[in-house]
Amino acid sequence: MAVHPSRKGVIVGCATEYKNDLISNGKIDPSWKGLKLDKAETLEVKKMKEWKRSFKNPAEKDATKQTLCMCYALNGNFIGANFTGK
């Protein structure tokens, strides 16, 4: 399935907005505010393709929580966010 480039840009905006919501709700530290997207990938998970968007926060003291990953279906639906990317 080919994905229109404009949809990819929408996903970046959604990931940034969701990151800001996590900050507002106290789920992640305010030091994540203002950090730009670090990496955008397409993954194959359980024979389905997904978009993975990652933000990196070098100020985070816990090395296992320096990368915030967000996964989206190719149609743009949010799947989940975590620090493992899985």
QUIMOTA-V891940 format. One record per pair of residues at least 12 apart in sequence whose ideal C-beta (glycine too) atoms are under 10 Angstrom apart, sorted by sequence separation. I is the first residue (numbers start at 0). J is the second residue. If there is no record, write none. Layout:
((I/J) (I/J))
//
This chain:
((19/31) (39/51) (40/52) (54/66) (55/67) (68/80) (69/81) (18/31) (19/32) (38/51) (39/52) (40/53) (53/66) (54/67) (67/80) (68/81) (18/32) (19/33) (38/52) (39/53) (53/67) (54/68) (67/81) (68/82) (70/84) (18/33) (37/52) (38/53) (52/67) (53/68) (54/69) (66/81) (67/82) (68/83) (69/84) (70/85) (18/34) (36/52) (37/53) (38/54) (52/68) (53/69) (66/82) (68/84) (36/53) (37/54) (38/55) (51/68) (52/69) (53/70) (64/81) (65/82) (66/83) (67/84) (68/85) (15/33) (18/36) (36/54) (37/55) (51/69) (52/70) (64/82) (66/84) (15/34) (35/54) (36/55) (37/56) (50/69) (51/70) (52/71) (63/82) (64/83) (15/35) (34/54) (35/55) (50/70) (51/71) (63/83) (15/36) (34/55) (49/70) (50/71) (61/82) (14/36) (34/56) (49/71) (50/72) (31/54) (34/57) (49/72) (50/73) (59/82) (11/35) (12/36) (31/55) (32/56) (34/58) (48/72) (49/73) (11/36) (14/39) (31/56) (47/72) (48/73) (50/75) (10/36) (30/56) (42/68) (44/70) (47/73) (54/80) (27/54) (30/57) (31/58) (49/76) (51/78) (11/39) (28/56) (30/58) (31/59) (37/65) (38/66) (40/68) (42/70) (50/78) (52/80) (10/39) (27/56) (30/59) (37/66) (49/78) (53/82) (28/58) (30/60) (37/67) (38/68) (40/70) (49/79) (28/59) (37/68) (47/78) (53/84) (7/39) (27/59) (28/60) (41/73) (28/61) (34/67) (36/69) (51/84) (7/41) (18/52) (44/78) (51/85) (17/52) (14/50) (18/54) (28/64) (31/67) (13/50) (14/51) (15/52) (27/64) (14/52) (18/56) (2/41) (11/50) (13/52) (14/53) (15/54) (10/50) (14/54) (27/67) (11/52) (44/85) (10/52) (42/84) (7/50) (42/85) (6/50) (40/84) (7/52) (2/48) (21/67) (38/84) (0/48) (2/50) (21/69) (18/67) (17/67) (18/69) (17/69) (14/67) (27/80) (14/68) (15/69) (17/71) (26/80) (14/69) (27/82) (13/69) (14/70) (14/71) (13/71) (10/69) (21/80) (17/77) (20/80) (10/71) (9/71) (10/72) (13/75) (18/80) (10/73) (13/76) (14/77) (17/80) (7/71) (13/77) (6/71) (10/75) (7/73) (9/75) (14/80) (6/73) (10/77) (6/74) (7/75) (6/75) (2/73) (1/73) (2/74) (0/73) (2/75) (0/74))
//
